[in-house]
Amino acid sequence: VKAKPPQKEATLQIIEAVATKSPKSIGHVLVTLAMPVAELTCDIKKEVKEAAISTMTAICNCTGNRDLEPFLPFVVKAAQSIDSTHVCVEKL
């Protein structure tokens, strides 16, 4: 079943809200959420893409590992394209 853009956007907004209010809860399911959210950062619809980038940023902040914080913007950028992935690897 394919979700329509408004459904994708609403789902991303809910995930982001939970990440903001309960980061530990998202931290426990981060591995499960990361890939689907990362895939939506490449969505054709601008609204979905923007919501996915915002959500990816929010869930990445739920790792519970302060040592990773300086690298999180690069991880979010890496999710957006393969070219960005190479830059991220160099930064890490």
N, C-alpha and C positions, 0 to 999 in steps of 0.2 A: 504494500500500500504506500503510495507516494503522498507525502504531505504537501499541502499547498503553502505558498510563501507566508501567509498570515499565521498559519499553524506553526510553522518553523520558528517564526519570529517570536510568537507568544511563548513557545516552549523554551527558547533561549532566554527570554526575559525572566521566566520563572526560575530557571536554573541559576541565573545571575543573582536573583533576589535571595535564593537559598544560600548561595555562596557568600553573600554579604552578611546575612544574618546568622548563619551557622557554618562557618568555614570548616570546622572539624568534621561535620557530617559529609560535606563535599570531599574533604580530604580522603575519607574512607572509600569513596567511589570514583576518585579522580582517574584511575586507570580506565575505568569503564566509560567515563564521560569524555575524556580527552580526544579520542579519535573521532567520534561523531561530530563533536563541536568543531574540531580542526577541519573536517571535511566541509562543513558549512561556511568556513571562512573563504572558500572558493566558489560560493554559490553565485549564480548568474544575477539574482535579484540583489540590488544594492542594499535594501533594507535588511535582508537576511544576512548578507555579508557583514554589515556594520554591527548587527546584533551579535553575530557569532564572534567577531573580534572582541567586542566588549565582554562577552561571556567567557571567552577563552582567557582573557586577562583576569577576570574575576576568579575563575576556577584555578588558574595557575597560582594565585595568591593563597590558595588553601593547602599548599604542600606541608606547611608546618615546619619547613626548613628555612630559616632565615639566611643561611649561606647561599641559597639559590636566588634570593630576591634580586641581586644585581643582574642576573642572567635572564629573568623571566620575560622582559620585553623582547629579547632576541628569540626566545622560544615561541612566543606568540607570533612574531614576524615569520619565523620559520614555517609555521603551520600554514601560512598563506600562499607559499609557492616553493617550488624546488630550488629556485635560485637563492631564495632567502635562507633555505636550509643550509646551504654551503657556507654562507656568511655566519650563520649561527654556530656551526661546528667550529669555525675558526675562532669565534669569540670565546667559546667554551674552552 
